[in-house]
């Protein structure tokens, strides 16, 4: 039989294609062909899941800080307030000769990730702190900061987290100019209070930042729930730079011309060490299904709840995974996926689902640890965590699922190399994965639970294990 060149080329291509096709149950394995019996999928491994309160978290080092009040039909209410240290512009700052305050403004620079209803009306109140927070060493999210009852600043209206702001830029000796600045909230402060407590203070209080913060203490900022309208939301503020500050506009005597010049100065509010910013977050689940779940932590419900801002986490476990190993024998896990469905009807605007979830485990001391699949330092890592999607956890808006690749973790559990002291799910910022509770995102999720025989349309959580049995 003769082959022409074209027939021979076609035959070679066909052989190559057939040789490269492998079942997903055996891809990536390099085992002795006499030992590999068969490739299989099991997706009925029992998963238990329960809603638990998350831990309070340190807030002084957060990427951004929450402020707001949100009413959620599923998750109840969330309230976030701020305690802020106000710092001198520089050591031995002087207001010059006979200064007179024109106005004072608390400037709070927006960060991304607003969550809630931006069309609602927000009323924000400012008080003076009773405590000097710069002397504190712990800034947990459940810490309540005491403050004076007198309101020294307030603002009501819509918020515009993504809109740049235009202000008059004060130029000494020249006409003011209009300047575009980053999106921000500008809250007018009481002139008499600022004149008396800052402008007219003695030079010793302005000599160093230590002196000033000990004297002035700082500010407390919160949403006035009574004067706000709508379901509200949580805004996030950026204190990493120096855009947030108490800005004073004042007149002083020009000794050379005897004229009165107008100038401005910023007393910065920043997280840059040693300065301090703290957030307090409160959740109220009264009258919600969540309250029932928390009161019965061992009951398996059809759905479970995940909430950031040190709210709710989900403990999951695989109680019969060891029985699976005992029944099947030694296996090589080709791939293991934890597949989590978003519960239908729980993400109506403006209550969108968390864009990303964290999955982590406890060690024997109940300290949070990355799974080996999300540990760049592990030889069994399934991928560099900086490669988006390698480990997973991102919300897929098409399938309405979160999927984690947990191959190394499941293999270690089956082999007895790792003991499950607790495995947990929680929301995490879309840009930065963390095993610790986040106060820099507001989006929450309601997710399905394991079902042995799910029906069409059920919201479920399941573990897919693609494996090959080995003698």
MOWOKA-V978731 format. One record per run of one state. SS is the DSSP state (alpha for helix, beta for strand, coil for the rest). FROM is the first residue (numbers start at 0). LEN is the number of residues. If there is no record, write none. Layout:
# MOWOKA-V978731
ss-><SS:SS>
from-><FROM:FROM>
len-><LEN:LEN>
This chain:
# MOWOKA-V978731
ss-><coil:alpha:coil:beta:coil:beta:coil:beta:coil:beta:coil:beta:coil:beta:coil:beta:coil:beta:coil:alpha:coil:beta:coil:beta:coil:beta:coil:beta:coil:beta:coil:beta:coil:alpha:coil:alpha:coil:beta:coil:beta:coil:beta:coil:beta:coil:beta:coil:alpha:coil:beta:coil:beta:coil:alpha:coil:beta:coil:beta:coil:beta:coil:alpha:coil:beta:coil:beta:coil:alpha:coil:beta:coil:beta:coil:beta:coil>
from-><0:4:20:35:42:47:53:57:58:64:72:75:84:99:110:114:116:121:129:132:135:139:140:146:147:152:157:164:169:176:181:183:189:190:199:208:216:218:223:231:237:244:253:259:268:276:284:288:295:302:307:311:317:320:328:330:342:355:362:367:370:371:374:391:396:400:405:406:415:422:427:444:449:459:470>
len-><4:16:15:7:5:6:4:1:6:8:3:9:15:11:4:2:5:8:3:3:4:1:6:1:5:5:7:5:7:5:2:6:1:9:9:8:2:5:8:6:7:9:6:9:8:8:4:7:7:5:4:6:3:8:2:12:13:7:5:3:1:3:17:5:4:5:1:9:7:5:17:5:10:11:1>
